[in-house]
Amino acid sequence: MTDALHTLTQQLGGIAYGGDYNPEQWPTDIWPEDVRLMREAGVNLVTVGVFSWSRLEPRPGAYEWSLLDTVLDLLHAAGIAVDLATPTAAPPPWFSKAHPASLPRNASGTRLTHGSRQAFCPSSPDYARAADAMVTALANRYATHPAVVMWHVHNEWGNHNALCYCDTSGAAFRTWLRDRYGDLGGLNDAWGTDFWGQRYGDWAEIDPPRETTAFRNPGQELDYRRFSSDALLARHRAESALLRDLAPGTPITTNLLGTLEKKVDGHAFARHCDIVSVDHYLVAADPGNHVDLALNADLARGMAGGRPWLLMEHSTSAVNWQPVNVPKAPGEMRRNSLTHLARGADGIMFFQWRQSRAGAEKWHSAMLPHGGTGTRTWGEVTALGSELAALSEVRGTRVRAEVALLFDWPAWWALELEARPSEGLRHLDLVRQWYGALWDLGVTCDLVAPDADLTPYKAVLAPSLYLVADPDAEALHAYVRGGGHAVLGPFSGAVDAHDRVRTGGHPGAFRDLLGLAVDEYLPLREGESALLSDGARAPLWTERVEARGCTAWLRFADGPEGGPARGGPAVTRHAYGDGTGWYVAAALPARSLRDLLGTVCQEAGAAPAAAVPPGVEAVRRGAGDRSYLFLVNHTDREVTVPVDGHTLLDGSVLPGYVSVPAGEVVVVRESLRTAEQEASR
């Protein structure tokens, strides 16, 4: 991954700002007005062409370029750059009619129809030929157009067609399995097919894990998840290869769908992008959605390897797809945007520029609402454009994080397959709970894959690592032996990369690291809980732990019949090499989890970016002799934060403190001396 985003923002002259622009939805006489208003709002980058395949190729092989020619010329003349999309997420109606076998099937065998978007099987050769032809024609036409500064491949890979169960997918799955296992013996061993008499004697016997009479084979289901993500990734790589060949030097991205989505392996896609871009939309009904926003941003940064990344889509106000689509409160859009910026985004983009008047997303907010320039949203959009221009010196800096939180899609897929000890123990719930505890503590973390380099971090947290591959388990052992502090959540290390139970006793891969054995997993019924020695109660999940060198940091004080023994370890610590391995044998309540992670961070020397009151975020970005402290106030009252020797971006010197009004964001330019002191704490 190169510094392509830094080069891009240099071309733009500042932080990227804009959104999806869909001129095909509007008469041509509106286009010049759009461009004029974009300039007024401070827009410097727009995404064009995402859903325009039916306009660009109205009949097979017959291309119509006049729309794009005109729009790209208009934008370039106004100094607005273009992120040109391959429109392959929306095959035209003529394609689906001509190639009905390209339409996906669900697990029950029902063929889905054209009428939305992503109505294609990722393994369809007809789709591949048509998409590649479209991408080739587009790149040949616009590779040298001066407006095009970035290519946008597809749109939200797998959002609506992550899993297809048709016969074409079945054939592609068998090819994928041959490449993975080599022979049927390896596959039968990996899937444990001697259970329930499923042993395969011929590759042709293997189908996708469609609906069947009872539980499906979990190894097969897990591999189908992997295959399906890889099938979409193969399409991403195919389109990218065409663009790199026909338009060399122009960076490539794709808008990874909301990073906390189960559908595809985001880490894998990010490795094949020059610029990592994500979409993020808040759940309006969640009062803690600002914590989820921070979590998504930190995962985006982790997928980008710590480099700055691009927020490709978020909303100015309400969305259209929630049960109740509540608009954002005044100032919330600015706060959301600057929080993404604080956590490493060097571009703030929206869906979309002009709010649609027809179609499924006509009630989804936009930069230019139905009500036009007299609306509150428009006022906030133009104000944000001016503010981002003033913050341009921040771009290129990196967020400073001393803690890593491991986030793995295969572990997520495996934990939530059928026939687990408890449906209530869910990957994303655990990740959110642990991340929320760090957020409350003010500790910034990177969310990274288990195979990431862990050596830069003072502490590594793995809230949900039910499945772990052998090399990743050994890397965590090496990290702790070398002096690191690792905390593993419940049910960790239980199975290998094929979802086979690791024999010899739980927690499988981490027995030696943690100095314990789990005698039995003890999930709790709804309404049950176990009393902990700190007076809190643990719901959902407990374990019976036998200490083999570890010590108990927290114990079970009481619990339901059949639960863990009174006095049994609930949280343990174990000296391993020069470091410490911690294990959490329960679904800890918020207070207990916060106390634990606070203790671990303190022992590891991982400190908050600044001393702030509850409800206030403090995040630091820096590079070379530049350092910036972002303070985001999510409370309904003004707060005062102590600072020393710092200034605001307008150059005004702060008198040892800074006031952050309710709901506002303040960015402090730190002196080099003080920033170095903070970074070395």
N, C-alpha and C positions, 0 to 999 in steps of 0.2 A: 504494500500500500504506500503510495507516494504522498507528497504534500500537495496534492492536486487542489484541495480546497483552499489552501493558502494562495496558490497561484490564481485561482478563480476570484477570490475576494480582492486580490490586487487588481485584476482586470476590472472588477466592478467598482473599485475605489472605496470599498467599505464592506460592512456586513451585508450579506445577501438579504434582500427584502422583496417580497412579492407573493405570488401565488399561482395556482392553475388558471390559465386563461383559455376560455373556450369560445372563440369568436364565431364558430359555426352555429351557435345557438342564437345569434343576433343578426339583424340586418346589417349590411355593409356600411350604411351611413352612421352607425353607432361606433364603428371601430376607431375613427379618429378621435372621437370623444373619450373612448376608453383610454387611449394612449395619453391624451392631455391630462386626464385625471390621475393616471398612474404617475406621471411626473409630479403632479401636485402632491400626491401621497408619499413621494420619495421612493417609489418602486424602482428597483434596478435589475430585477430578474423575474421572468415569468416562465412557467411550464406551458408548453403549447403542444397540442396534438394527441393528448392521452387517449381520447375516445373517437378519433376522427377517421378510422379505417374506412367506414362506409362512405365517407365524403371523398377520401383520397383515392379509393379504388371502387367506384360505384358498380363496376362490372368486372368480372375476372380478367386481369391483365390490362385493363384500361385505366390509366391513372389520370387524375385531375389535380393539377398543382396550383391552380390560380388562387385558391383561398390562402394556402400557406405562403405562396409568393408574395401576395399583397400584405398579409399580416406581418411576416418577418421583415419586409422592407419598411413598413410603418414603424415597427418597434425599433429597428436599428437606427432609423433616421432620428428617433427621439432619444437615443442613447440607452435604450432598455435592452438588456441581453436576454437570450432565449435558452432555456433548457428544453431541447427538442425531444419529444417522446416518440418511441415506437408505439403505434396504436394497437398492439397485438392483444391487449386485454379485452378487446371488444370485436370479435370477428363479425363481419357484416351478415345480414340475413341471407344473402345469396350463397355465402359459403356454407352455412349450416344446412340449407336446403340441398345444395349440391353434394354435401358430404355428411349425411345424417349419422353415419357411424362415428363421426368425430365428436358427437355430443356425449357428455359423461353419463355414467350410470351410478346410482347410489348403491348402498350395500344390499338392498333388497332386490336389485336388478332393474329398477325403474329407470328408463331412459329420460333424462331431463331435456327440456326444450329450449330453443332460442327465445329470447325475450328479456334478458337481463344482460349481465356482463360475465366474462370468463366462462362462457358456455362452451367449453371444449375439454376434451380429454388431453392431459399433458403428454401422453404417449402417442397421440394420433399422428401418423406420418403425413396425412393430408393437411392437418393443421400446421405441422412443421414446415412443409413445402410452401404453403400459402404465407405463413408468417415470415419465413426467410426471404421470400420474394418481395414482400412489402418492405421489410427492413432494408434490403438491398436497393430497391428503387428509391426509398427515402434518403438513404445515405448518399447514393450517387447524385441525387438532386441537390442536397443541402450540405454536403461535407465541407464545402468552402464558403458557405454563406457567412458573412461577417457577424451576423447576429447570434449565431449558434456557438455557445461557449461550453455546452455540456450536453451529453446524451442521457436521456431518461429511458431506461429499458423497461417496457411493459408497465404494469401498475399493480402494486400490492400482490405480488406473486402468491397464489394459493388462497387468497381470501375467500373465494367462493367455490373453488374446485380443487382443494388440497387433496382429496381422496376420490379417485374414480375407480370403479370396480368392473369395468367393461372387459370384454375378452382381449381387446388390444392392450389394455393395462396388464392383464394377466400374462400375456406373452412377453411383454417388456419386463414384468416382475421376474419371470423365469430366467430371462437373460441376465438380469441384475443379480439373481441368486447364484447363477453359475459363476459369474465374475467374483462374487464374494466368497463362495465356499469351495469352488473347484469341482467337488464331487458330492454325490448324494449322501455319502457317509458323513461328511462334515456337517451338512445341513441337518440330517436326522439327529445327530448328536447335539447340535446347537439348539434345536427346537424341542428336544426330548420327545420325539414322535412315538417312542414305544409306549408312552402313556396314552390310554384310550385307543390303542391300535391304529395310530395314524402314520405308521412308517411308510415312507415313499420309496417305490422301486423304479420310478421313471419320472423325469422332469415334467413330462406332460400331465402327470397326475396333480400337479400343484396349481391351485387357483388362488385368486385374491381371497382374503378372509371375509367372505360374504356372510349374510345372515344364515344361521344354521340352527340346529336343534337345541344346543346347550352352549356352554362356554367355548369360545374359540381358542385355538392354540395361542398362548401369549407370545411365544417366540415368533410365530408367524405374524401376529398383529404388529409387534414391535418392528420387525423387519419391513412390514408393509408401510408403516409410517416413515421409516428411513428411505425406502424406495420411492415413495410418493414425493417426499421432499427433494430427493435427488433427481427425480424426473423433471420437476419444475426448475431445479437448479441447472439441469442440462439445457433446458430451453433458454434460461438466462445467459448461460455461457455461449450458446450458439449465436444468439443475437449480438452479444458483446463482441464475439470474435469477428462477426461481419462488420460491425462498426469500427473496430480497431484496424481492420484491414482497409476499409474504404475511407475512414476519417481519422488517420493516425494523429495522435497528439491531443485529441479532444477527450477530456475525462468522461468516464461513464459512471452512472449511478443507477439505483433503482430505489423507489420508496418502499422500504420494508414496512409491512403493515404493522400497526401498533405493536411495539416490541414485546409486550406481554401477551402475545397470541401463541396458541399451541400448534398452529397449522404447519409451519415450516421451520427448519433449523436456521434461525437468524444468523448465528455465528458463521455457518457455511456460506450463506449468501454474502455476508459482509466481506469475506475474504476474496470475493471476486468483484469487488467494486473499487474504483479509484477514489470515490467519495462515498462515505456511509451516510445514507439519508433514511429518516424514519418519519412515519406519521404518528401523531398522538392526539387522542380525543379524550376529554374528561368525562367521567360518569357524573352527571350533574347532581344526582341524588345522594352522592357520597360526600359527607362533610369533610372527610379527610382526603379528598381527591388531589390536594396539592402535594401530599406525600407520594401518591401514586405517580403524579407528574414527575417528581424528582427521581423516583425509581426508574421510570421509563427513560429519562434523560441519562441517568448513570449507566443504564444498560446499553443505550446507544453509544455512549462514549467507550464502554468496554468493548463493544463490537468493533469500534474504530481503533482499537489498540491504544487508547488514551489520547488519540489525536482529536482535534476539533471535528465536528460532524455537522450535518445539515438537517434542520427540522423542515421537512418537505411539506407537511400538511399539519395544521391544527385549525381550530375554528375561532372566528372572531366573537361568536356568541353561541346561540343554540345550534344543536345538530338536528337531524331528522329521524334518527333510527332508535332512540330510546323510548320507553313507554310514555314518559312525560318529558318533553324537550324544553327544559328550563333555560332561558337566556342567561348569559354571564352578567354578573353585577357590574355596575360602573367601576372601571379600574381593574377588573379581573383579567381582561385580555392582556393588558400591559404587564400585569404581575406574572401571568403564565408565561408570556414571551420572554421576559427578562430572567425568569427562573431557568428556562431552557438555555438562555445565553450564559447565565452564571455557571451552568453545569456542562459547558463545553460546546454549545452550538455556535457556529459562525454564520448561520443563516436562519432567518425566521420567515417561514412561508405559510400560506394559508390555502385551504380549499374553500372557496375559490375567489377569483377576482370579482366578477359580477354575479349576483345572486340569480339563479335560474328562474325563469317564469313558467317552465313546464318540466315534466319529468319527475322522477322519484325523489330528487334532491332539491326541489324548489323551496322547501321550508328549511333547508340547511343554510345557515348564515354565510355571509361573504364579506369581503372587504368593502364592496359597494352594494349596500342593501337595496331591497325593492324601493325603499323610500328615498334613495338617492343621497345627495350630499348634505341634506338638512338633518340627517339622523345622528344620534349619539355615536353609533358604531363608526360612521365615517369620520367624525371628529377624533375618535380615539385612534383610528387607523392612521390618519395624517400625523397626529401627534407622535405616535410610535415611530413612524418613518423618520421624523426629525430627530427623535431621541437616539435611534439606532445609528444615524449618521454621526451624532456626537460621540457615540461609544465606539467608533470604528477602531480606535487605538487598541481595543481589547482583543481584536481578532488575532488569531495565531498563537495566543497564549494557551496554556494547558491547565486543566483542573489538577490540584494537588490532593491526592488521596493516599492515605497510608493503610487503608483496609481494603481487602478484596472480598467480595461475596460471590461464591461460585453459582453459576446459573447454567443449566444444561438441559437442552431440549430432549435428548433421549432419556434422561433420568425422569423428566416430566412425563413423557409418553408412557414409560414403563410403570411408574407408580400408579397411574390412573387407568390401567387396563382392568379387565374384569377379574374377579376372584382374588382380591387383595384382603388383608386382615380387616381393613376398615375403609369404607368409601369416604369417610369424613376426613381422613388424612390426605390433604391435597397439596400438591407441590406449590402452587402459586399462593395459597393461603400462608404456608410456612415462610416463603420468601418475603411476602408482604409484612408479616409479623416481625421477622428479624430485621428487615430493612427499616420498618417503622420505629423499632427500638433504637437503631443507630441514628435515625433522623431526630428522634427526641433528644438523644445525647449530643447532637450537633456534629457527629463524626461523618465525614464524607467518605464514600466508598466507591470503588469501581466494581461493576458486575461483569465478571469475566468467565470464560469457558474453563472447565477443569484442566484443559491442557495448556492454559496460558502460563507465562513465566510468572511465578509467584514470588521470586526473590526480592522484588522492590517493596513488598508489603510487610508491615509489622505484625499484622494479624490477618488470618484468612478464615472466613466463615462459610460453612456449607450447611445451610438450613435443611436441604432436601436432596440428598445424594443416595437415594435408594439403590440406583444402578450406578456402578462406576467401573470403567475399564481398568485393566491391570496397570497400564502405564500411568494413568492418571492417579490411581491409588498410590503407586510407588513415588510419584512426584510429590504428593502430599506428605508421605513419610519423610522424603529427603528434605522438604521444606522445614518440617518440625525438627528433624535431627540437626539441621543447621542453625537452629536457634529461633525458629518461628513459633507463633502461637496460633493453633488451629482449633476451631470449635465446630463439632459435627452435630447435626440435629438428629432427631429420632428416626429409627428405621434406616439408618445410613449403612452403606457398604454391604447390604444384604445379598445382592445378586451381582453377577458379572454382566458383561456387555450384551449377553444373549438372554438376560432375564432368568438365568439359572442360579438357584440358591448356592451360595458359597458354602461348601461343607466344612465341618470342623467346629461349628458353632458361630453364632452371631456375635458381633456385627461384621462377620465375614472379613472383608478387606482391611478392617481397621482394628482388629483385636489387639495386635501388638502395640500399635500407636496409642491406643486408649488404655491399655492395661486392664482389660475387663472382658467378661463374657456375658452376653445376654441370654439368660436361661429361657425366657419366653416373652413374646410380645403380648401385651395385655390391653387391647383396645377397649375403650369404655363405651357403654350404651348412652344414648341420648339422655341428658339430664343427670348422668353420673359425673363425679369428679373425685379427685384424690387430693387430700390435704397435704400441703408441703410444709416443711419445717420453718419456712418464713411466714407462715400464716395464710398464704394464698392457696387457691385451689386450681389444680390442673385438670382441664376437661379433655375429653376425646381420646387421649392416648397415654399409656404408661408402659413400662417395661420392668421385668424382674432382672436385676443386674447383680452379677457376682464380681466383686472386686478382685483383681489379680495384679495388684501393684498400684492401682489408682487410689485416690482418696475422695471421699464424698464432700462436695461443696454445698450441696443441698440434698435433703432426704425426704422420703415420703413419711408423713406423720400418721396418716390414716387413709383409708380408702374403701371402696365397695368390696363386698365379698368376692374372693377370687382375684383381687387386685394385688398390687405389689405389697410385700411385707412391710409392716411398720418398721421404720428405721432403715429401710433399703435405700440405696443411692438413687437419687433423681437427677443430679448433675454431678459429674465427676471431673477430676483433673489428674493428669499423669505426666510426670517428667519423662521425656523421651529424647534421648540425645541431649542436645543443648537447648531444646525447646519444650513446649508444653502442649499436650493434646487434651482437649476438653470434650466431654460427651453429654448431650442433653437427652435423657431417657424419658421425656414427657413432652406433651404439648404445653409449654409454659404459658401462664397468663402474662399479660403485658408488663406488670410491675416486676415480676421475677425475671423475665427475659431482659428487661432494661437493666436491672441490677447486675445480672450476669455479664452482659456484654460491656457494661460500664467497667466492671472489674477487669475483664480481659483487655480492653483497650488501655486502661490505666497501666496494667502490668506490661503491656507490649509497648507503651509509649506512644500510642496513637491518640492525638489530642484533637479537640474541636478547632475549627478555623478561628473562632473568636468566642469570647464569653458573651452569650446572648441569653435573654430571658426566654421562657417557653413560648413556642409558637413563632419563633423568629429563626429563619435560616441564615447561616453564615457560610459562604463558599468562597474559596480563593482560587483565582486563576493567575498564572504567572509564566514568564519566560524571560531569560536573561536578566536585564535590569528593570523589567516591568513586573509589577504585582498589583492585583486588583482584588479588593474584598467586596463581595456582593452581600448586602443585607436585605432580606426579604421578610417583611412584617405581615404575618397572616392573622394578626389579632385585630381587635376593634379599638385599640388604644395606641397612642404614641409611645415608643420605647426609646430609651437612651442606651447606646452601646459605647463603652470606653474604647478609644483609639489613641494612638500616640504618634505624633509627628507626621500625620497624614493630611491629604488634601482631597477635596472633591474634584471632579473632572474639569470644573470651570476654573480651577486653580486656587480657590479659596481655602485658606488654612483652617484646619479643625482645631478647636480649643481643648483637645484631650478627650473629646467625646463627639458622637454624632447622633442626632435625633432622626428617627425613622417614623414618619407618621403612620397611622393605622392603614393597613392595606397597601402600603407603598413599598418601593424598592429604592435603595440608595447604593450607589457604587462609589467606593473609596479608592483613590489612587494612593497606594502605600509607598512610603519611602523605602529605598533599598535596604537600609540598615534594619528597619523594623521588620520588613518582610522576611529578611534572612533570619532574624531572631525567631519569628513565628514559625518559619519552615523547619527550623532546627530543634524545636521543642520536643 
